[in-house]
Amino acid sequence: EYEKTETRDTFLGKKHICPCCGKDLHAINGVRCYFDGQSTIDADASTRVINIDLSALPEKERGVAMLVATDFMNEQYIKKNSMNPLKAHKMILLNDEVQKSLIYEEGRVFLNDVYATARKRNVSPWAITQALKNFDKYPESQDIIKNATTIMLLKQDIMDRDFLKKATPLTDAEIDKVISQGGDPDDKDDDSRKGELCLIDNGKVVFVKVDYLVESEADVVETDIRKIQKMHEKRKEAAS
């Protein structure tokens, strides 16, 4: 919500332009709780996993909220992780569906800065997106790929073939293999090729297949509603 009124501490006297309409922006008023600078997260350096779930937020707000969450992790954990090799913890910063934050120029610059800081603080920054080509739209996001030492590719769209050739060391034959990974997507009952991926590490390419442990992992990774229903039906039968 944008308001055209002067306030005492409006942006410290600096002039800003509204990104929506291009008019002078004098103040911003909002009610979203994730912008108030507070957090209910109760964690310290000994906490093994912190998961900030933004799925309940409106779709159009998730990109900005992801940046807010990343800033929190950067200030509270990454910057505070000691550079002393005897004290520093090994940490991973993982941003899922990072493409939602890449639409903002300031967000792209911010993420580049966070990732650069992370590597110096014994933190491994991970960026996850459904298509590698999502990083091709902006110079700042292209730098994320250029600076990545490791890339894990699942099945990619055949329309992204030219980009894969430009952005990775993959040969034409290897790109063909990446495009066909996982088998036929229309064959919903074939799990035999689930877990296939291409690993690019410091320019070296290897294809691997990760074991899919249906009994222990399906609840976490399965997205097909039919298979989820079948799993619950089998459990009910077993319980009865």
PALOVEX-860817 format. One line per 10 residues: number of its first residue (from 1); for each residue x, y, z of N, C-alpha, C. Coordinates in steps of 0.001 Angstrom, whole numbers, padded with zeros to 6 digits. Each point is the difference from the previous one (the first is absolute). Example, Ala and Ser with C-alpha at 12.3 -4.5 7.8 and 13.67 -1.06 7.14 Angstrom:
% residues 2
1> 013190 -005690 007800 -000890 001190 000000 000900 001200 000000; -000350 001050 -000720 000820 001190 000060 -000770 001090 000730 $
% end
This chain:
% residues 240
1> 000858 -001183 000000 -000858 001183 000000 000898 001238 000000; -000207 000904 -000934 000845 001166 -000137 -000772 001262 000391; 000689 000903 000674 -000675 001199 000508 000809 001243 -000370; -000644 001036 -000539 000666 001219 -000446 000007 001065 001088; 000493 -000316 001163 000065 000985 001072 001390 -000024 000614; 000480 001162 000400 001311 000092 000634 -000092 -000484 001449; 001013 -000706 000464 000091 -000394 001395 001360 000416 000532; 000130 000026 001314 001214 000516 000630 001241 -000795 -000389; -000129 -001308 -000061 001174 -000836 -000282 -000139 -000763 -001318; -000658 000646 -000963 -000217 -000657 -001289 001319 -000211 -000735 $
11> 000465 -001249 -000066 001181 -000366 -000795 001196 000911 000258; 000076 000547 001190 001134 000849 000387 000213 001153 -000981; -001089 000512 -000536 000085 001159 -000883 000405 -000319 -001431; 000196 -001259 -000353 000417 -000357 -001354 -001204 -000112 -000926; 000222 000253 -001283 -001075 -000074 -000970 -000074 -001413 -000573; -001224 -000555 -000046 -000199 -001331 -000538 -001149 000031 -000997; 000068 -000917 -000961 -001027 -000090 -001042 -000787 -001288 000202; -001321 000101 -000093 -000853 -001175 000121 000241 -000926 -001186; 000330 -001277 000222 000255 -000930 -001104 -001252 -000356 -000782; -001171 000301 000557 -001258 -000354 -000669 -000478 001082 -000961 $
21> 000071 001263 000443 -000566 001074 -000816 001022 001035 -000444; 001232 -000039 000548 001028 000945 -000401 -000097 001361 000671; -000952 000195 000922 -000156 001280 000680 000928 000078 001215; 000202 001239 000480 000802 000185 001207 -000630 -000754 001165; 000811 -000707 000732 -000489 -000791 001117 000468 000641 001298; -000962 000417 000817 000320 000687 001239 -000091 -000897 001224; -000818 -001026 -000062 -000145 -000872 001164 -000586 -001331 -000427; 000320 -001027 000749 -000574 -001325 -000227 -000634 -000477 001292; -001276 -000346 -000071 -000690 -000534 001164 -000425 -001424 -000306; 000236 -000921 000906 -000369 -001383 -000234 -000340 -000709 001288 $
31> -000605 -001173 -000121 -000414 -000755 001183 000577 -001409 000001; 000863 -000326 -000971 000533 -001346 -000072 001008 -000219 001131; -000231 -001060 000775 000784 -000207 001221 001455 -000320 -000287; 000326 -000505 -001175 001388 -000380 -000251 000877 001183 -000390; -000514 001217 000042 000801 001188 -000261 000252 000830 001259; -000370 -000500 001175 000101 000835 001190 001331 -000148 000736; 000930 -000768 -000570 001322 -000116 000612 000059 -000939 001181; -001079 -000674 000330 -000019 -000918 001131 -000071 -001435 -000495; 000324 -000930 000882 -000065 -001409 -000363 -000350 -000831 001218; -000767 -001053 -000216 -000328 -000935 001085 000892 -001240 -000071 $
41> 000995 000015 -000890 000907 -001144 -000126 000856 -000116 001258; -000038 -001169 000612 000791 -000268 001194 001079 -001008 -000376; 001162 000497 -000393 001063 -000878 -000480 001349 000641 000287; 001028 -000839 000032 001365 000486 000166 000917 -000818 -000897; 001296 000150 000171 000958 -000651 -000881 -000069 -001520 000081; -000571 -000520 001075 -000078 -001453 000160 -001242 -000604 -000686; -000908 000854 -000462 -001203 -000484 -000673 000368 -000570 -001368; -000369 -001256 -000256 000448 -000673 -001217 -000723 000502 -001250; -001305 000267 000111 -000772 000407 -001173 -000970 001115 000373; -000028 001041 -000800 -001005 001059 000126 -000751 000052 -001322 $
51> -001305 -000240 000028 -000823 000003 -001206 -001005 001142 000090; 000154 000992 -000852 -000941 001129 -000042 -000977 -000264 -001138; -001203 -000421 000343 -001014 -000413 -000966 -000873 001189 -000378; 000050 000395 -001271 -000763 001151 -000482 -001180 -000415 -000868; -000303 -001286 -000035 -001029 -000499 -000913 -001393 000530 000304; -000236 000440 001238 -001330 000500 000356 -000212 001453 -000427; 001050 000664 -000443 -000122 001395 -000411 -000596 000098 -001402; -000626 001128 -000331 -000489 000202 -001369 001148 -000107 -000995; -000261 -000566 -001156 001040 -000264 -000993 000803 001252 -000341; -000670 001136 -000161 000689 001204 -000443 000923 000581 001073 $
61> -000131 -000455 001241 000825 000538 001082 001187 -000895 000348; 000042 -001210 -000540 001016 -000950 000433 001414 000417 -000384; 000152 000612 -001185 001333 000408 -000439 000646 000975 000952; -000759 001016 000418 000525 000994 000934 000224 -000625 001377; -000955 -000828 000432 000134 -000649 001306 001218 -000915 000041; 000328 -000650 -001119 001189 -000833 -000069 001263 000827 000209; 000018 001201 -000551 001148 000881 000183 000119 000443 001453; -001142 000253 000631 -000001 000371 001415 000551 -001151 000840; -000434 -001218 -000306 000473 -001175 000728 001495 -000211 -000221; 000459 000207 -001232 001423 -000150 -000302 000823 001033 000736 $
71> -000521 001232 000087 000694 001051 000741 000118 -000374 001478; -001070 -000577 000546 000043 -000448 001403 001095 -001045 000201; 000066 -000986 -000884 001019 -001041 000113 001405 000574 -000195; 000107 000981 -000888 001301 000612 -000254 000514 000743 001223; -000879 000792 000620 000422 000811 001144 000200 -000836 001258; -000862 -000993 000204 000026 -000747 001259 000938 -001210 -000018; 000293 -000542 -001187 000767 -001239 -000040 001225 000071 -000902; -000167 000457 -001245 001133 -000009 -000922 001107 000941 000460; -000344 001256 000262 001012 000974 000403 000625 -000337 001342; -000752 -000714 000832 000513 -000329 001330 000787 -001312 000019 $
81> 000013 -000703 -001101 000764 -001246 -000058 001482 000343 -000100; 000764 -000418 000982 001393 000408 000100 000818 -000484 -001183; 000951 000803 -000435 000923 -000391 -001056 001157 -000830 000552; 000061 -000108 001319 001011 -000838 000637 -000317 -001466 -000301; 000886 -000721 -000695 -000309 -001392 -000374 -000207 -000918 001192; 000461 000408 001174 -000173 -000823 001191 -001360 000227 000658; -000685 001062 -000392 -001276 000328 000625 -001174 000031 -000980; 000274 000204 -001258 -001081 000175 -000978 -000799 -001280 -000183; -001324 000154 -000095 -000882 -001120 -000289 -000151 -000149 -001515; -000213 -001219 -000449 -000350 -000214 -001395 -001502 000224 -000136 $
91> -000380 000936 -000839 -001405 000356 -000133 -000415 -000002 -001466; -001293 -000225 -000229 -000589 000079 -001340 -001162 000991 000036; 000019 000960 -000908 -001127 000919 -000190 -000707 -000422 -001277; -001239 -000443 000125 -000728 -000555 -001150 -001224 000864 -000293; -000048 000551 -001205 -001151 000794 -000452 -000761 -000792 -001054; -001175 -000504 000352 -000814 -000752 -000944 -000851 000966 -000830; -000205 -000335 -001270 -000762 000844 -000934 000558 001420 -000013; 001320 000091 -000084 000675 001295 000082 -000396 000931 -001137; -000541 -000534 -001105 -000381 000846 -001132 -001046 001044 000379; -000746 -000258 001068 -001031 000958 000417 000611 001276 000565 $
101> 001248 -000070 000450 000683 001187 000512 000836 000681 -001075; 000253 -000686 -001110 000878 000548 -001029 -000668 001080 -000836; -001311 000178 000125 -000690 001014 -000801 000301 001405 000503; 000565 000111 001203 000333 001306 000570 001496 000267 -000165; 000344 001136 -000622 001414 000324 -000222 000762 000072 001318; -000592 000689 000994 000663 000099 001293 000159 -001378 000639; -000988 -000872 -000242 000071 -001349 000540 001139 -000798 -000607; 000215 000153 -001296 001084 -000718 -000671 001362 000468 000505; 000146 001312 000144 001254 000545 000528 000226 -000482 001425; -001065 -000002 000791 000080 -000448 001393 000411 -001475 000081 $
111> -000621 -000858 -000814 000322 -001425 000031 001447 -000246 -000409; 000473 000722 -001012 001397 -000138 -000401 000936 000343 001153; -000340 001058 000723 000821 000428 001130 -000041 -001031 001127; -001189 -000535 000272 -000136 -001015 001049 000799 -001247 -000349; -000106 -000436 -001254 000707 -001216 -000409 001515 000193 000076; 000474 001204 -000366 001437 000271 000089 000457 -000006 001460; -000814 000587 000882 000324 000021 001422 -000020 -001408 000579; -000978 -000792 -000430 -000155 -001356 000530 001244 -000835 -000237; 000537 000058 -001203 001170 -000821 -000320 001201 000358 000863; 000090 001259 000401 001106 000427 000853 -000216 -000384 001456 $
121> -001221 -000380 000343 -000344 -000314 001392 -000267 -001490 000212; 000563 -000832 -000862 -000142 -001451 000137 -001449 -000459 -000178; -000755 000761 -000819 -001405 -000323 -000262 -000157 -000320 -001483; -000687 -001092 -000291 -000253 -000396 -001385 -001381 000494 -000429; -000073 000989 -000915 -001303 000506 -000445 -000564 -000845 -001145; -001229 -000459 000152 -000689 -000779 -001025 -001168 000810 -000553; -000158 -000009 -001308 -001138 000649 -000650 -000746 -001059 -000807; -001288 -000176 000272 -000786 -001043 -000649 -001083 000640 -000861; -000109 -000496 -001227 -001041 000457 -000905 -000349 -001146 -000939; -001174 000020 -000589 -000435 -001111 -000838 000734 -000047 -001331 $
131> 000472 001122 -000482 000705 000042 -001286 001250 000864 000136; 001128 -000520 -000448 001247 000759 000085 -000101 001308 -000782; -000822 -000002 -001042 -000119 001192 -000848 -000588 001190 000752; -000607 -000218 001159 -000527 001118 000788 001100 000975 000409; 001243 -000475 -000002 001116 000878 000374 000506 000820 -001184; -000541 -000237 -001181 000531 000630 -001205 -000594 001369 -000278; -001024 000389 000730 -000738 001219 -000335 000748 001285 000364; 000880 -000071 001004 000635 001213 000507 001505 -000227 000194; 000818 001030 -000201 001452 -000145 000199 000350 -000442 001416; -000738 000535 000998 000323 -000341 001391 -000272 -001470 000290 $
141> -001084 -000529 -000566 -000307 -001409 000248 000888 -000922 -000829; 000498 000483 -001143 000957 -000788 -000773 001282 -000215 000803; 000359 000975 000819 001201 -000123 000828 -000117 -001135 001008; -001239 -000307 000415 -000196 -001089 000962 000456 -001317 -000614; -000331 -000208 -001284 000436 -001219 -000683 001509 000009 -000224; 000529 001139 -000417 001432 000086 -000284 000836 -000292 001238; -000488 000407 001160 000757 -000178 001237 -000304 -001317 000709; -000954 -000763 -000536 -000373 -001268 000633 001041 -001070 -000322; 000537 -000635 001029 000966 -001076 -000227 -000706 -001314 -000317; -001242 -000134 000455 -000745 -001237 -000200 -001415 000306 -000485 $
151> -000437 -000715 -001022 -001359 000133 -000525 -000611 -001394 -000102; -001190 -000166 000553 -000724 -001258 -000121 -001216 000233 -000894; -000027 -000684 -001129 -001057 000187 -000972 -000937 -001196 -000022; -001275 000256 000266 -001026 -000994 -000264 -000452 000190 -001450; -001083 -000608 -000374 -000497 000088 -001385 -000227 001461 -000378; 000529 000425 -001155 -000163 001352 -000490 -000841 -000009 -001277; -000629 001128 -000276 -000880 000101 -001163 000818 000010 -001291; -000506 -000673 -001012 000708 -000059 -001279 000169 001382 -000624; -000896 000934 000335 000095 001365 -000529 001184 000761 000584; 000584 -000501 001085 001127 000673 000649 001344 -000554 -000471 $
161> -000024 -000760 -001061 001210 -000673 -000477 001145 000978 -000285; -000297 001087 -000707 001049 000965 -000358 000617 000631 001241; -000836 000276 000996 000530 000600 001221 000906 -000978 000749; -000390 -001266 000070 000820 -001004 000664 001366 -000114 -000668; 000027 000099 -001298 001263 -000075 -000734 000879 001215 000300; -000654 001159 000167 000747 001229 000262 000477 000093 001446; -000810 -000459 000945 000275 000240 001420 000725 -001133 000700; 000103 -001165 -000643 000616 -001164 000651 001029 -000633 -000925; 000865 -000855 000536 000983 -000695 -000843 -000554 -001253 -000661; -001311 -000197 000020 -000619 -001200 -000552 000182 -000098 -001513 $
171> 000277 -001207 -000482 000049 -000253 -001435 -001427 -000184 -000524; -000156 -000066 -001327 -001325 -000200 -000585 -000614 -001309 000481; 000811 -001053 000078 -000513 -001301 000449 -000425 000068 001465; 000757 000724 000807 -000338 000127 001419 -001261 000836 000189; -000180 001012 -000826 -001225 000802 000064 -001207 -000854 -000363; 000153 -000867 -001012 -001081 -000928 -000359 -000387 -000852 001200; 001009 -000437 000751 -000247 -000856 001157 -000702 000771 001114; 000396 001267 000202 -000639 000840 001022 -001467 000226 -000327; -000288 000235 -001273 -001370 000267 -000430 -000902 -001219 000185; 000584 -001187 -000090 -000804 -001227 000091 000025 -000636 001387 $
181> 000670 000627 000960 000079 -000566 001343 -001383 -000196 000611; -000138 -001066 000784 -001256 -000259 000684 -001020 -000744 -000807; 000312 -000244 -001294 -000934 -000743 -000834 -001143 000849 -000523; -001051 -000665 -000419 -001166 000657 -000583 -000862 000604 001114; -000159 001317 000029 -000795 000637 001062 -001478 -000390 -000029; -000478 -000500 -001146 -001407 -000404 -000103 -000254 -001382 000598; 001091 -000747 000236 -000145 -001323 000596 000056 000136 001516; -001145 000255 000602 -000063 000302 001429 000311 -001200 000887; -000063 -001195 -000554 000181 -001203 000814 001413 -000574 -000088; 000879 000649 -000751 001367 -000497 -000151 000941 000793 000894 $
191> 000458 -000628 001080 000940 000651 000912 001437 -000472 -000221; 000223 -000824 -001020 001305 -000626 -000174 001109 000995 -000294; -000339 001151 -000579 001033 000985 -000338 -000049 001222 000915; -000797 -000093 001033 -000056 001107 000967 001342 000101 000730; 000502 001211 000177 001271 000195 000687 001174 000231 -000929; -000228 -000022 -001323 001087 000255 -000945 000359 001484 -000011; 001284 000299 000025 000435 001390 -000061 001403 000097 -000572; 000331 001194 -000464 001330 000298 -000522 000723 000891 001004; 001205 -000409 000382 000796 000749 000961 001183 000630 -000720; 000099 001320 000076 001132 000738 -000574 000791 000592 001166 $
201> 001218 -000446 000170 000815 000447 001136 001353 000474 -000510; 000250 001306 000126 001250 000594 -000469 000295 -000390 -001454; -001046 000025 -000825 000161 -000273 -001421 -000067 -001465 -000382; 000023 -000898 000971 -000081 -001427 -000292 -001466 -000439 000032; -000369 -000870 -000935 -001390 -000411 -000155 -000138 -001487 000302; -000994 -000339 000821 -000292 -001402 000281 -001509 -000149 000165; -000540 -001118 -000473 -001424 -000289 000143 -000174 -001037 001111; -000911 000273 000914 -000222 -000894 001131 -001500 -000264 000157; -000304 -001024 000760 -001396 -000316 000310 -000117 -000158 001509; -000790 000853 000599 -000201 -000014 001445 -001095 -001002 000337 $
211> 000262 -000861 000971 -001008 -000982 000397 -001236 000700 000556; -001161 -000416 -000460 -001269 000550 000478 -000592 -000980 001002; 000093 000334 001279 -000485 -000875 001061 -001475 000308 000251; -000856 -000761 -000662 -001434 000294 000011 -000569 000022 001415; 000359 -000980 000813 -000596 -000120 001323 000360 001165 000918; 001210 000507 -000125 000454 001033 000933 000014 001404 -000580; 000023 000137 -001329 000154 001319 -000613 -001232 000492 -000756; -000906 -000910 -000316 -001136 000370 -000847 -000838 001127 000597; -000182 000000 001327 -000818 001038 000640 000599 001391 -000196; 001316 000046 -000194 000683 001287 -000119 000059 000468 -001452 $
221> 000275 -000929 -000926 000299 000403 -001374 -001128 -000245 -000996; -000956 -000853 000343 -001049 -000323 -000969 -000968 001170 -000195; -000294 000319 -001261 -000926 001103 -000310 -001222 -000473 -000787; 000015 -001234 -000465 -001124 -000546 -000759 -001110 -000398 000980; -001140 000684 -000065 -001073 -000217 000966 -000527 -001426 -000060; 000025 -000618 -001191 -000477 -001377 -000113 000883 -000953 000807; 001303 000184 -000089 000915 -000874 000737 -000083 000266 001504; -000226 001248 000374 -000161 000329 001416 -001239 -000698 000562; -001093 000011 -000785 -001229 -000673 000424 000210 -001507 000142; 000739 -000589 -000952 000278 -001434 000063 000823 -000353 001237 $
231> 000955 000855 000342 000825 -000253 001179 -000847 -000009 001263; -000923 000955 000103 -000860 000069 001180 -000965 -001188 000047; -000491 -000416 -001174 -000897 -001154 -000043 000709 -001274 000465; 001251 -000186 -000438 000773 -001170 000406 000263 000010 001505; 000255 001176 000553 000253 000102 001440 -001264 -000319 000803; -001146 000443 -000518 -001263 -000305 000683 -000261 -001502 -000018; 000262 -000607 -001147 -000191 -001456 -000116 000928 -000757 000928; 001247 000446 000068 000978 -000667 000856 -000385 000162 001483; -000547 001175 000338 -000369 000257 001400 -001229 -000801 000428; -000869 -000282 -000984 -001212 -000736 000318 000246 -001515 -000030 $
% end
